[in-house]
């Protein structure tokens, strides 16, 4: 009987096949947190890109202090992802 490693691979596997299997597992088994963030990015990426472009334009044209608004965007993005998307990255039905 072959002994299995803690990550579930046989001892006969090569290093290359192990890394390929790990990459496949990482892609397939994404965390719920990541699925929520990816769901929001999938549905509204153009809006976030426009927000960034407007903030950069305001900071170049008017005042450099507008660039500080960029530091607020990640928190807003995470908030909307957790409120509006479930664990599988599907938009929740809002009442």
N, C-alpha and C positions, 0 to 999 in steps of 0.2 A: 504494500500500500504506500502510495506516495504521500509525503508530507506537504501540506499546503502552507503557504506563507500567510501572514496576517492580512494581506490585501487580496488574497484569493487566487494567486497564480501558482501553477505547478513549477517545480524546480527545473524542469526541462526547458522552460521558456527562455528565449534569448532576451537580452536587454532591449533590443529594438522592438520586439513584439510587446514587451511589458510597457514600454513608453507609449506605443501606439494604443494599447488597450487603455492605459490611464487617460490619454487624451480623449478617447471616445467616451469613456465613463464621465469625464468632466463635462463634455458637451451635452450628454444625455441627461445627467443628473444635476441640473442647475438648482441652486438654492431658491426657495420661494422669494426671498428678498430680490434676487437678481431678476426673476421673472416679472415682478411688479415694475421694476425700473425699466426693463426692456419693453414691457407692454406700453408704458407711457411714452417711451422714446419712439416706438413703432407708430403710435397714433398721432403724436404731436411734435415730431422732430423739427418740422419747418418753423413752428412758432418759436421754439427755443433758439433756433439759429437766427431768426429775425430779432428776438430780444437782444441777443449778443451783438448783432450788427448795429442796432439802434443805440445801444449803450456805448459802443465804441465810437460811433459817429458823433454822439453828443459830447463825449469826452474830448474828441479831436476838435470839433467845431466850437464848442462853448467853453467848457471848463474841464480840467483834468480830474476834478473830484467826482465826476460821474462814473469813473472807472471803478470806484468802490462798490457800485451797485452790482458788479459782476460777482462779488463775494456772496451776495444774497441768493443768487440763482440756484446753486446746488441744494440749499435747504428747501427752497420752494419746490424744486423738482421732486425731491424725496417726499415732501409732504403730499403733493398731489398724487404721487405714485402709490403711497400707502392708503390714501383715502379713497381713491377712485378705482383701484385695481385689486383683484383678489390674489390669492397665493399662486394661482396658475397664470397670471398675467392677463386675465380676461377682465374687461371693463365691467364694473358692478352696475347693477340697475339702480339708479338714483331715484328716490321717491319725490 
